[in-house]
């Protein structure tokens, strides 16, 4: 029997989105970035908005996003994604505009741009990948690096006495009046991916309905930066990252969801 007789539409469980190019990802094997990027493409394809969507990718692991998508992607300077997204959205208000940013970009270099875009309620979608480290640029400590977590710039672990506390920036953004929908999800299991996909769809629907800023934080692993296998990194993430960055909605329909605003004690 020929393989073409086996692979028929009714037997197809999953296929790559037609909005993804054939270029090979530059992400490290086992990293959650690839799943997140594919999930965004699926949502855009299912909504049928690929001709009206513009992605913004700054410096970081997202820097080559334009190589992976078949729709428009604009490059931004490090930390400036929300500023670029604001300009594009205001010039072309009928377009769907989203940013794809890491924690070093959104929560450090671009904190000001992010904070003010959210406070103004810019009608954009912000996708925030939180893996607790500067993944692409050398594995340095990020604002989201956990207490005691080792990186190239804190090889003995993050000491809050000299390095400050980990920054849970998304709950802070949720309290700004311009944010309409803020949620924190993950992509380490099929069930988690389904929840993230649902959250991304909601965020784009909110933009369609001109509701203001929607933020989807995705807690992910960085197995190369953490010095672990992908399996071990996912387990470590579940046991450590989720304690500081619990999954769930923080703001829905412009209303705070109190139970998930701050990390669990």
ChimeraX attribute file (.defattr): number of C-alpha atoms within 10 A of each C-alpha:
attribute: neighborCount
match mode: 1-to-1
recipient: residues
	/A:1	5
	/A:2	6
	/A:3	7
	/A:4	7
	/A:5	7
	/A:6	11
	/A:7	11
	/A:8	9
	/A:9	7
	/A:10	7
	/A:11	8
	/A:12	9
	/A:13	7
	/A:14	6
	/A:15	7
	/A:16	12
	/A:17	17
	/A:18	12
	/A:19	17
	/A:20	17
	/A:21	15
	/A:22	12
	/A:23	9
	/A:24	8
	/A:25	15
	/A:26	15
	/A:27	16
	/A:28	17
	/A:29	14
	/A:30	18
	/A:31	21
	/A:32	23
	/A:33	24
	/A:34	17
	/A:35	15
	/A:36	22
	/A:37	18
	/A:38	17
	/A:39	22
	/A:40	22
	/A:41	22
	/A:42	21
	/A:43	20
	/A:44	21
	/A:45	16
	/A:46	12
	/A:47	12
	/A:48	11
	/A:49	15
	/A:50	19
	/A:51	13
	/A:52	14
	/A:53	16
	/A:54	20
	/A:55	21
	/A:56	26
	/A:57	29
	/A:58	26
	/A:59	20
	/A:60	20
	/A:61	20
	/A:62	22
	/A:63	20
	/A:64	17
	/A:65	21
	/A:66	17
	/A:67	16
	/A:68	20
	/A:69	22
	/A:70	16
	/A:71	19
	/A:72	15
	/A:73	20
	/A:74	17
	/A:75	18
	/A:76	18
	/A:77	16
	/A:78	18
	/A:79	26
	/A:80	25
	/A:81	27
	/A:82	32
	/A:83	21
	/A:84	20
	/A:85	27
	/A:86	22
	/A:87	12
	/A:88	18
	/A:89	19
	/A:90	12
	/A:91	10
	/A:92	12
	/A:93	14
	/A:94	13
	/A:95	19
	/A:96	24
	/A:97	26
	/A:98	28
	/A:99	27
	/A:100	27
	/A:101	29
	/A:102	30
	/A:103	28
	/A:104	28
	/A:105	25
	/A:106	30
	/A:107	24
	/A:108	18
	/A:109	16
	/A:110	21
	/A:111	18
	/A:112	16
	/A:113	19
	/A:114	21
	/A:115	20
	/A:116	16
	/A:117	22
	/A:118	26
	/A:119	18
	/A:120	15
	/A:121	20
	/A:122	24
	/A:123	29
	/A:124	31
	/A:125	27
	/A:126	28
	/A:127	22
	/A:128	22
	/A:129	27
	/A:130	29
	/A:131	26
	/A:132	29
	/A:133	27
	/A:134	25
	/A:135	24
	/A:136	18
	/A:137	11
	/A:138	12
	/A:139	20
	/A:140	20
	/A:141	24
	/A:142	24
	/A:143	24
	/A:144	23
	/A:145	26
	/A:146	22
	/A:147	15
	/A:148	13
	/A:149	17
	/A:150	21
	/A:151	22
	/A:152	15
	/A:153	13
	/A:154	16
	/A:155	12
	/A:156	11
	/A:157	17
	/A:158	22
	/A:159	15
	/A:160	12
	/A:161	7
	/A:162	7
	/A:163	13
	/A:164	11
	/A:165	15
	/A:166	17
	/A:167	19
	/A:168	18
	/A:169	19
	/A:170	22
	/A:171	22
	/A:172	13
	/A:173	23
	/A:174	28
	/A:175	19
	/A:176	17
	/A:177	15
	/A:178	22
	/A:179	28
	/A:180	26
	/A:181	25
	/A:182	29
	/A:183	25
	/A:184	24
	/A:185	26
	/A:186	30
	/A:187	24
	/A:188	22
	/A:189	9
	/A:190	10
	/A:191	11
	/A:192	15
	/A:193	18
	/A:194	15
	/A:195	16
	/A:196	23
	/A:197	23
	/A:198	13
	/A:199	24
	/A:200	27
	/A:201	19
	/A:202	17
	/A:203	27
	/A:204	25
	/A:205	16
	/A:206	20
	/A:207	23
	/A:208	15
	/A:209	10
	/A:210	16
	/A:211	20
	/A:212	24
	/A:213	29
	/A:214	34
	/A:215	27
	/A:216	25
	/A:217	29
	/A:218	25
	/A:219	24
	/A:220	26
	/A:221	32
	/A:222	28
	/A:223	23
	/A:224	17
	/A:225	21
	/A:226	21
	/A:227	13
	/A:228	14
	/A:229	15
	/A:230	20
	/A:231	13
	/A:232	14
	/A:233	22
	/A:234	23
	/A:235	14
	/A:236	16
	/A:237	22
	/A:238	18
	/A:239	11
	/A:240	14
	/A:241	22
	/A:242	17
	/A:243	13
	/A:244	18
	/A:245	28
	/A:246	19
	/A:247	19
	/A:248	18
	/A:249	22
	/A:250	25
	/A:251	23
	/A:252	15
	/A:253	12
	/A:254	20
	/A:255	15
	/A:256	19
	/A:257	15
	/A:258	11
	/A:259	11
	/A:260	18
	/A:261	23
	/A:262	16
	/A:263	14
	/A:264	11
	/A:265	5
